[in-house]
Amino acid sequence: MQPIMLRPRLQSRGVSVFALVAALPLLLALPAQAQVTMQDPIPYDAQRGVFSFATGLEQSLPAVVQVTTLAQSRGPTSSTSDPRPLSSGSGVIIDAAQGIIVTNNHVVENGRKFTVDLLDGRLFDATLIGVDKATDLAVLKIEATGLSQVEVADSEGLRSGDLAFAVGYPLGLDQTLTMGVISGLGRSGMGDRIEDYIQTDAAVNSGNSGGPLLDSRGRLIGINTSILSGGGGGNDGIAFAVPTHIMMYVADQLRASGEVKRGVTGAILGSLNAARARTLGLNIGRGAVVEDVAPGSSAERAGLQKGDVITRIHDRSVSNAGTVNATIGIAAPGTTLAVVYLRDGHEGRASLVVETAEPRNVVVTTDVVIARGASVRAIDSGLQVYAVESGSAAANADLRAGDVIRSVNGAGVSSLTALGRAMDRDGARRLTVLRDGQTVTVNL
């Protein structure tokens, strides 16, 4: 495992329950009036004489399932039709009547058959309804009766410090419940996906992927997706979950059509950091920098320009490009988003309309090519990708900011004009790029 890397196999560290117990005397010391007005301020089981969250959580546990993905066997002694286990993860039932299960895309990726194990011991084959790589979500369906479903809470109301419970099937174990707190909200910057993660320190490990993150009442607030791990792959207490306000948007679209159709604005964004802020002469370290604006796009009509720094969108503070991309990524075409930005030290406002994504030609200017969601500029060492739009074809193909494009379909490209012509041709595109000193092939 590489140091400080995001991994799809979840690992983390739980919070000690002793901290919660230590705080109970303070809760008990609250004025009587305050205790009366609070709803169940202390989760106390009087019959057993213990503090417990079981009452709220137990109703959701039957909705948490184990998902096994199988692929084609290729061994010399195996039948070509004999499936073999490829990966295992978790999932959660959000619609018991229809047998609808949400899990991670990376749990079902490359699978040909899927099975679902229920808490009551029943095993079912599952049908893959659809996947969304941009949010790492997938929807499965099983035909079964007597299912339970989880109650879905609005993740927009979450606060850092809320208790959180991760449920899944980690490390080959049966269903496991761990507790932690929400340690951050709106996390992004881990890749070129649509990211607006809940950060938690609830203990999660390999096999928890796709399982639910629950609040203290047992309601679904997110889908456990990934971790940030230091050297050695140890549990560092930093895990990420896709919040329900994104999950439900994606799940509804996958159920309706098997795919997610997102609107676009034509703004290519990068994240503001300390170094970039100094270059721009700003005294802030958070925001989304407009790297480029596609000609004729909604962003151009809204008056946004290269170098603008978006600080608020749709009444949300912008931490980085992920905040803006996530907001646009779950906005229906036709939605108008209020934007606040900085330009030359002065605040400006704009109304950004989310438009239906239409197939369009590659945009080539004197200093940039915008194609399939990637923005490319000429530098001394070649043609460098400097921004990748979340959820785009370029992002899905794992083209990354910093890649230097050497060839397209085997033909070398040394100018923006040549790259534009190559990217505008019909058919698949096989890009050879230089990444961290290594030659990598990217298939668009």
C-alpha positions in Angstrom: 0.0 0.0 0.0 1.3 3.5 -0.9 1.5 6.1 1.9 -1.4 8.5 2.1 -3.7 7.1 -0.4 -7.5 6.7 -0.9 -8.5 3.0 -1.1 -11.8 1.5 -2.0 -11.4 -1.1 0.7 -12.5 0.6 3.8 -10.5 0.7 7.0 -10.7 3.0 10.0 -10.8 3.2 13.8 -13.7 3.3 16.1 -14.3 5.9 18.8 -14.2 4.7 22.4 -17.6 4.4 24.1 -16.0 5.5 27.3 -16.0 9.1 26.1 -19.8 8.9 25.7 -20.3 7.3 29.1 -18.1 9.9 30.7 -20.3 12.6 29.3 -23.5 11.1 30.7 -23.2 12.8 34.2 -23.3 16.1 32.4 -26.5 15.1 30.6 -28.0 13.9 33.8 -27.2 17.2 35.4 -29.2 19.2 32.9 -32.1 21.2 34.3 -35.3 19.2 34.6 -37.0 21.5 32.0 -34.2 20.9 29.5 -34.4 17.1 30.0 -38.2 17.2 29.4 -37.9 19.2 26.1 -35.2 17.0 24.7 -36.3 13.9 22.8 -34.8 10.8 24.4 -31.7 12.7 25.6 -30.1 9.6 27.1 -30.4 6.1 25.4 -31.0 4.2 28.6 -32.5 0.7 28.7 -34.2 0.7 32.1 -35.1 -3.0 32.0 -31.5 -4.1 31.6 -29.9 -1.1 33.4 -27.6 -0.3 30.5 -27.0 2.6 28.1 -27.7 1.4 24.6 -28.5 2.6 21.0 -29.9 -0.8 20.1 -33.5 0.3 20.1 -33.0 2.8 17.3 -30.5 0.7 15.4 -32.0 -2.8 15.5 -34.8 -1.9 13.2 -32.3 -1.1 10.4 -29.9 -4.0 10.7 -32.0 -6.5 8.7 -31.8 -4.1 5.8 -28.0 -4.4 5.7 -26.9 -7.1 3.3 -23.7 -8.8 2.1 -23.0 -8.5 -1.7 -20.8 -11.0 -3.5 -19.6 -10.3 -7.0 -18.7 -13.3 -9.2 -16.7 -13.3 -12.5 -15.9 -15.8 -15.1 -13.5 -18.6 -14.2 -10.5 -19.0 -16.4 -8.6 -21.8 -14.7 -7.4 -24.7 -16.9 -9.7 -27.2 -15.0 -12.7 -24.9 -14.6 -15.7 -24.8 -16.8 -15.9 -21.6 -18.8 -19.4 -21.0 -17.4 -18.3 -21.6 -13.8 -18.4 -18.2 -11.9 -15.8 -17.5 -9.2 -15.9 -14.9 -6.4 -14.3 -11.6 -7.5 -15.1 -9.3 -4.6 -17.3 -8.9 -1.6 -18.9 -5.9 0.1 -22.0 -4.7 1.7 -25.2 -3.0 0.7 -28.5 -1.6 2.1 -32.1 -2.1 1.1 -33.8 1.2 0.5 -37.0 -0.2 -1.0 -38.3 -3.5 0.4 -41.3 -3.8 -1.8 -39.2 -3.6 -5.0 -36.1 -5.3 -3.5 -33.8 -2.3 -4.3 -30.3 -2.3 -2.8 -27.7 0.4 -2.9 -24.0 -0.5 -2.8 -20.7 0.8 -4.3 -19.8 0.6 -8.0 -16.4 -0.8 -7.0 -18.0 -3.7 -5.2 -19.9 -4.9 -8.4 -17.3 -3.7 -11.0 -16.4 -6.3 -13.6 -18.9 -8.8 -12.2 -21.1 -11.1 -14.2 -23.2 -12.5 -11.4 -24.2 -11.1 -8.0 -25.5 -12.7 -4.9 -27.0 -11.1 -1.8 -27.0 -12.6 1.7 -29.6 -11.4 4.2 -29.2 -11.2 7.9 -31.8 -14.0 8.3 -29.7 -16.4 6.3 -31.5 -16.2 3.0 -29.4 -16.0 -0.2 -30.6 -14.5 -3.5 -29.3 -13.8 -7.0 -29.3 -10.1 -7.8 -29.8 -8.1 -11.0 -27.6 -5.1 -11.6 -29.9 -2.1 -12.4 -27.1 0.4 -13.1 -23.9 2.0 -11.9 -22.6 5.5 -11.6 -18.8 5.7 -11.5 -18.8 9.5 -10.8 -20.2 8.8 -7.3 -19.1 5.2 -6.9 -22.7 4.0 -6.5 -24.6 1.0 -7.9 -28.1 -0.3 -7.6 -29.1 -4.0 -7.4 -32.5 -5.7 -7.3 -33.6 -9.0 -5.8 -36.9 -10.8 -6.0 -37.8 -11.6 -2.4 -40.6 -11.2 0.1 -40.3 -10.3 3.8 -37.6 -7.7 3.3 -36.8 -4.8 5.6 -35.8 -1.4 4.5 -33.8 1.4 6.1 -35.3 4.8 6.8 -33.5 7.5 4.8 -32.6 10.7 6.6 -31.7 14.0 4.9 -27.9 14.3 5.1 -28.1 18.1 4.6 -29.0 18.4 8.3 -25.9 16.6 9.6 -23.4 18.3 11.9 -19.8 17.5 12.9 -19.9 15.8 16.2 -23.1 13.7 15.5 -22.8 10.1 16.4 -22.5 7.7 13.4 -22.7 3.9 13.1 -21.1 1.9 10.3 -22.7 -1.5 9.4 -21.4 -4.1 7.1 -19.6 -7.4 6.6 -15.9 -6.7 7.1 -12.9 -9.0 6.9 -15.0 -12.1 6.3 -17.0 -11.6 9.5 -20.8 -11.7 9.9 -22.7 -8.4 10.2 -20.7 -5.9 12.3 -21.7 -2.6 13.9 -19.2 0.1 14.9 -19.6 3.6 16.3 -17.9 6.9 15.8 -18.6 10.5 15.1 -19.0 12.6 12.0 -15.7 14.3 11.9 -16.2 16.4 8.8 -18.6 17.3 6.1 -18.3 18.3 2.4 -15.0 16.5 2.0 -13.6 16.3 -1.6 -10.4 16.6 -3.5 -9.6 12.9 -3.4 -10.1 12.4 -7.1 -12.0 13.5 -10.2 -15.4 12.2 -9.0 -18.4 14.0 -7.8 -17.4 14.3 -4.1 -19.2 15.8 -1.1 -18.3 13.1 1.4 -19.2 12.6 5.0 -16.0 12.0 7.0 -16.3 9.7 10.0 -14.0 7.8 12.4 -16.4 4.8 12.8 -14.4 1.7 12.3 -14.7 0.3 8.8 -12.6 -2.2 6.9 -12.4 -4.3 3.8 -15.9 -5.6 3.2 -17.7 -2.6 4.6 -17.7 -0.9 1.2 -21.3 -0.2 0.1 -22.7 -0.6 3.6 -24.7 2.1 5.4 -23.6 4.9 7.7 -26.5 5.4 10.2 -27.3 8.1 12.7 -28.1 7.3 16.3 -31.8 6.7 15.4 -30.8 4.0 12.9 -31.6 6.2 9.8 -29.4 6.1 6.7 -27.2 9.1 6.3 -24.6 7.8 3.8 -23.0 4.9 2.0 -19.5 3.9 3.2 -17.2 4.2 0.2 -13.5 4.8 0.9 -10.8 5.6 3.4 -7.7 7.8 3.6 -4.9 5.6 4.8 -1.3 6.3 5.8 1.6 3.9 5.3 0.9 0.2 5.8 -2.8 0.3 5.3 -3.5 0.7 9.0 -6.7 2.1 10.5 -6.2 5.8 10.6 -9.7 6.8 11.6 -10.6 8.7 8.4 -13.4 7.1 6.3 -15.7 8.6 3.8 -19.4 8.1 2.9 -21.5 9.3 0.1 -24.3 11.4 1.7 -27.9 10.5 1.1 -28.8 13.7 -0.7 -26.5 12.5 -3.5 -27.3 8.8 -3.1 -31.0 9.2 -3.6 -30.6 11.4 -6.7 -28.3 8.8 -8.2 -30.5 5.8 -7.1 -33.7 7.4 -8.5 -32.1 8.0 -11.9 -30.6 4.5 -12.1 -33.9 2.9 -11.2 -35.7 5.0 -13.8 -33.3 4.6 -16.8 -30.3 2.6 -15.7 -28.0 5.6 -16.1 -27.4 9.0 -14.6 -27.8 12.0 -16.8 -26.2 15.2 -15.5 -26.4 18.8 -16.5 -23.4 20.9 -17.4 -22.4 24.5 -17.1 -19.3 24.7 -19.2 -17.0 25.8 -16.3 -13.9 23.8 -15.8 -12.9 24.1 -12.1 -9.9 23.6 -9.9 -9.5 23.8 -6.2 -8.0 26.8 -4.5 -5.1 26.1 -2.2 -2.6 28.2 -0.3 -0.1 28.3 -3.2 -2.8 29.2 -5.7 -4.2 31.8 -3.4 -0.8 33.6 -3.2 -0.5 33.6 -6.9 -3.9 35.2 -7.2 -3.2 37.6 -4.4 -6.0 36.3 -2.2 -6.1 36.0 1.5 -8.4 33.0 1.5 -7.5 29.4 1.2 -10.9 27.9 0.2 -12.8 28.1 -3.0 -13.1 26.8 -6.6 -11.0 28.5 -9.3 -12.5 28.8 -12.8 -9.8 27.3 -14.9 -11.6 27.8 -18.2 -15.0 28.5 -19.6 -16.4 26.8 -22.7 -17.4 29.2 -25.5 -21.2 29.5 -25.7 -21.8 27.8 -22.4 -24.0 28.7 -19.5 -21.0 29.7 -17.5 -19.9 32.2 -20.3 -23.4 33.6 -20.4 -23.4 34.0 -16.6 -20.3 36.2 -17.0 -17.8 33.8 -15.3 -14.2 34.2 -16.5 -11.0 32.3 -16.2 -9.4 33.1 -12.8 -12.6 33.8 -11.0 -12.8 32.1 -7.5 -16.3 30.8 -6.6 -16.8 31.1 -2.8 -20.6 30.2 -2.6 -23.0 28.3 -4.7 -26.7 27.6 -4.1 -26.3 29.1 -0.6 -23.4 26.8 0.3 -19.9 27.8 1.2 -17.4 26.4 -1.3 -14.5 24.5 0.1 -13.0 23.5 -3.2 -14.0 22.4 -6.7 -15.7 19.3 -5.3 -18.4 21.4 -3.6 -19.3 23.1 -6.9 -19.1 19.9 -8.9 -21.3 18.0 -6.4 -23.9 20.8 -6.4 -24.1 20.9 -10.2 -23.9 17.1 -10.4 -27.3 16.6 -8.6 -29.1 19.6 -10.1 -31.6 18.9 -12.8 -31.1 20.6 -16.1 -32.9 24.0 -16.0 -32.0 24.6 -12.4 -30.6 28.1 -11.7 -27.8 28.2 -9.2 -26.8 31.4 -7.4 -23.0 31.9 -7.5 -20.8 34.3 -5.5 -17.3 34.8 -6.8 -14.2 36.9 -6.4 -12.5 38.7 -9.3 -9.6 41.0 -8.8 -10.4 41.2 -5.1 -14.0 42.3 -5.7 -17.1 40.2 -5.0 -19.5 39.4 -7.9 -22.7 37.5 -8.3 -24.0 35.4 -11.1 -26.9 33.1 -12.0 -25.6 29.8 -13.4 -28.1 27.7 -15.3 -27.5 23.9 -15.4 -28.0 22.8 -19.0 -28.7 19.4 -20.6 -25.4 17.8 -21.7 -25.3 17.9 -25.4 -22.8 16.1 -27.6 -20.5 18.9 -28.9 -17.4 19.3 -30.9 -14.0 19.6 -29.3 -13.3 23.2 -28.4 -9.9 24.4 -29.6 -8.5 27.9 -28.8 -5.1 29.4 -29.1 -4.1 28.2 -25.6 -6.4 25.4 -24.6 -8.3 22.3 -25.9 -11.4 21.2 -24.1 -12.5 17.7 -25.0 -14.5 15.0 -23.3 -14.3 16.9 -20.0 -10.5 17.4 -20.0 -8.8 20.7 -20.4 -5.4 20.6 -22.0 -2.7 23.3 -22.4 0.7 23.4 -24.0 3.7 23.5 -21.7 7.4 23.1 -22.3 7.3 19.3 -21.9 4.2 18.8 -24.1 0.4 18.9 -23.9 -0.6 18.7 -20.2 -4.1 18.0 -18.8 -4.7 20.7 -16.2 -8.3 20.0 -15.2 -10.8 17.1 -15.5 -14.5 17.7 -15.1 -16.1 15.4 -12.6 -18.3 12.7 -14.1 -17.1 13.3 -17.6 -15.8 10.7 -20.1 -12.2 11.8 -19.3 -12.8 11.3 -15.5 -14.4 7.9 -16.0 -11.5 6.8 -18.1 -9.1 7.9 -15.3 -7.4 10.7 -17.2 -5.9 12.9 -14.6 -4.8 16.4 -14.1 -1.0 16.5 -14.6 -1.0 13.8 -17.3 1.1 14.8 -20.4 -0.5 13.5 -23.6 2.0 11.9 -26.0 -0.2 10.2 -28.7 -3.9 9.6 -29.7 -4.6 6.2 -31.3 -0.9 5.6 -31.8 -0.3 8.9 -33.6 1.9 11.5 -31.9 0.4 14.9 -31.1 2.7 17.8 -30.5 0.3 20.8 -30.8 -3.1 21.8 -29.5 -4.4 21.9 -33.1 -3.3 18.3 -33.7 -4.8 17.2 -30.4 -8.1 18.8 -31.3 -8.3 17.1 -34.6 -7.4 13.7 -33.1 -10.0 14.1 -30.3 -12.7 15.3 -32.7 -12.6 12.1 -34.9 -15.3 9.5 -34.5 -14.5 6.2 -32.7 -12.6 5.2 -29.6 -9.6 7.1 -28.5 -6.5 5.5 -27.0 -4.3 8.0 -25.3 -0.7 7.5 -24.3 0.2 9.8 -21.4 3.2 10.4 -19.3 2.2 10.2 -15.6 4.8 10.5 -12.8 7.5 9.3 -15.1 5.5 6.3 -16.3 3.8 5.7 -19.6 0.1 5.0 -19.1 -2.6 4.1 -21.6 -6.0 5.7 -21.2 -9.0 4.6 -23.3 -11.7 7.2 -23.9 
